[in-house]
Amino acid sequence: MTRIARSIFSFRRCAASDAATVAITTAVAATVASCTPNRGSQQGVGEPAPRYAGHTLRGSTFELASHRGDVVLLNVWATWCPPCRQELPELARLHRKHSDRGFSVVAVSVDNEDAVGRVRQLAEAMALPFPIVLDARSHVTGRFDIRAFPTSVLVDREGIVRWRREGMIHDGDGELAATLVHTLGSVASPSAPATPTSPPSRPL
């Protein structure tokens, strides 16, 4: 091999190595960005929650709008995200603790369709008491402008977003606990004011 040929071969090998390094770095950065530490967010807080619907792991239909009058903690997660899996026991505890007050956790999995088995296995192993919506096409990310996993959105009885967290909910999370105290204490207003009615007429 001539000196020029060796130089060309060495250059190509170095370029290939640099390209591989860039690809690996990009993949790692994407994973870190999608699985983020705790970060509060005001995105959409104080505004009506977007319309969202999907099918659950048990095959039933979930519609967020049909839960008007309840408080819903919508949690967007995936099995491949460690913080998502780590917070599931706390979400289960919150669901059990407040369910008799009209509160429900709804976990939306954005795993691919071929990962349904993993989602089911995890739900059964942890005995998760709340519904899990399967959203393989990630419709929820567009509806709620999800930029990281996990992300949790608290919707009050009026259908208004009251709290949002980009990142994990920790055991005994003080910020969420304080928000729940206020939100669970509220009562949904009637959709329309009651109109006075005339007393029933008596048969002659």
C-alpha positions in Angstrom: 0.0 0.0 0.0 1.4 3.3 -1.0 1.8 6.2 1.4 -1.1 8.1 -0.4 -3.4 5.0 -0.2 -2.6 4.6 3.5 -3.4 8.2 4.2 -6.8 7.9 2.4 -7.6 4.7 4.3 -6.7 6.3 7.6 -8.8 9.4 6.8 -11.9 7.2 5.9 -11.6 5.1 9.1 -11.3 8.3 11.2 -14.3 9.8 9.5 -16.4 6.7 10.0 -15.4 6.6 13.7 -16.4 10.3 14.1 -19.7 9.6 12.5 -20.4 6.7 14.8 -19.5 8.8 17.8 -21.9 11.6 16.7 -24.7 9.0 16.2 -24.2 7.5 19.7 -24.0 10.9 21.3 -27.2 12.0 19.6 -29.0 8.9 20.7 -27.9 9.3 24.3 -28.9 13.0 24.3 -32.3 12.1 22.9 -32.8 9.6 25.7 -31.7 12.0 28.4 -34.0 14.7 27.0 -37.0 12.4 26.9 -36.5 11.1 30.4 -36.1 14.4 32.4 -35.7 15.2 36.1 -38.4 17.1 37.9 -39.3 20.4 36.3 -42.4 22.4 36.9 -44.2 23.8 33.9 -47.0 26.3 33.5 -47.8 25.1 30.0 -51.6 25.1 29.7 -52.2 25.6 33.4 -55.4 27.6 34.0 -56.8 26.7 30.6 -59.4 24.0 29.6 -57.8 20.6 29.1 -57.7 19.5 25.5 -60.1 16.8 24.3 -58.5 13.4 24.5 -59.7 9.8 24.1 -58.2 6.4 23.7 -58.6 2.7 24.5 -57.4 1.2 27.8 -55.4 -1.9 28.4 -58.7 -3.7 29.3 -60.3 -2.7 26.0 -62.6 0.0 27.3 -62.9 3.5 25.9 -61.5 6.4 27.9 -62.7 10.0 27.3 -61.3 12.8 29.4 -64.4 14.9 28.8 -66.6 12.2 30.4 -64.8 12.6 33.7 -66.1 16.2 34.2 -67.0 16.4 37.9 -63.9 14.3 38.9 -60.3 15.3 39.4 -58.0 13.4 37.0 -54.2 13.1 37.1 -53.2 12.3 33.5 -49.8 10.7 33.6 -47.9 10.2 30.3 -45.3 7.5 30.5 -43.5 4.6 28.8 -42.0 1.3 30.1 -38.6 2.2 28.7 -38.4 5.3 30.9 -36.9 4.5 34.4 -38.4 7.6 36.2 -41.8 6.6 34.7 -41.6 3.1 36.2 -40.2 4.5 39.5 -43.2 6.8 40.2 -45.9 4.2 39.5 -46.1 3.0 43.1 -46.7 6.6 44.3 -49.3 7.1 41.6 -51.1 3.9 42.8 -51.0 5.1 46.4 -52.5 8.5 45.4 -55.2 6.8 43.4 -56.2 4.5 46.3 -56.1 7.2 48.9 -58.3 9.8 47.1 -60.5 7.6 44.8 -63.5 8.0 47.2 -63.3 11.7 46.7 -63.7 11.6 42.9 -60.0 11.4 42.1 -58.4 9.1 39.5 -55.0 8.6 38.0 -55.1 7.8 34.3 -51.8 6.5 32.9 -51.2 7.0 29.2 -48.6 4.7 27.8 -46.8 5.8 24.6 -45.1 2.5 24.1 -45.1 1.0 20.7 -47.8 -1.6 19.8 -45.4 -4.5 20.1 -44.8 -3.5 23.8 -48.4 -4.0 25.0 -47.2 -7.2 26.6 -44.6 -5.4 28.7 -47.2 -2.8 29.7 -49.6 -5.5 30.8 -46.9 -7.4 32.7 -45.8 -4.3 34.5 -49.3 -3.3 35.4 -50.1 -6.8 36.8 -46.8 -7.1 38.7 -47.4 -3.7 40.4 -51.1 -4.3 40.8 -51.8 -0.9 39.4 -55.4 0.1 40.3 -55.9 2.8 37.7 -56.8 2.7 34.0 -53.9 2.6 31.5 -54.6 4.1 28.1 -52.6 2.6 25.1 -51.4 5.4 22.8 -48.9 3.9 20.5 -49.2 6.8 18.0 -48.6 9.3 20.8 -51.7 11.4 20.1 -51.5 12.6 23.7 -48.1 14.3 23.1 -49.6 16.6 20.5 -52.7 17.3 22.5 -50.9 18.3 25.7 -47.6 19.4 24.1 -45.6 16.7 25.9 -41.9 17.4 25.6 -40.5 14.9 28.2 -41.4 11.7 30.0 -42.9 11.3 32.5 -45.3 14.3 32.3 -48.3 14.6 34.6 -51.3 17.0 34.2 -53.9 17.5 36.9 -57.3 18.4 35.6 -59.9 19.7 38.0 -63.7 19.0 38.2 -64.4 21.8 35.7 -62.0 20.4 33.1 -59.4 23.0 33.8 -55.7 22.2 34.0 -54.5 23.1 37.5 -51.0 21.7 37.7 -48.4 20.2 35.5 -45.1 18.4 36.1 -42.4 17.5 33.6 -40.5 14.8 35.5 -41.1 12.2 38.2 -43.6 12.5 41.0 -41.7 11.5 44.2 -43.1 9.7 47.2 -45.1 12.2 49.3 -44.6 14.9 46.7 -45.3 18.1 48.7 -46.2 20.3 45.7 -48.7 17.8 44.3 -50.1 17.1 47.7 -50.8 20.8 48.3 -52.5 21.2 44.9 -54.6 18.1 45.5 -55.9 19.5 48.8 -57.2 22.6 47.0 -58.4 20.8 43.9 -60.2 18.0 45.7 -61.9 20.5 48.0 -63.6 22.2 45.0 -67.0 21.2 43.8 -68.0 21.3 40.2 -70.4 24.0 39.3 -73.7 23.0 37.6 -73.5 23.3 33.9 -76.6 25.6 33.9 -78.4 27.4 36.8 -81.4 25.6 38.0 -84.7 27.1 36.8 -87.7 27.4 39.2 -90.4 25.0 38.4 -94.2 25.3 39.1 -95.6 22.9 41.6 -97.2 19.9 40.1 -100.9 20.3 39.3 -103.4 18.1 41.1 -105.8 16.0 39.2 -109.4 17.3 39.4 
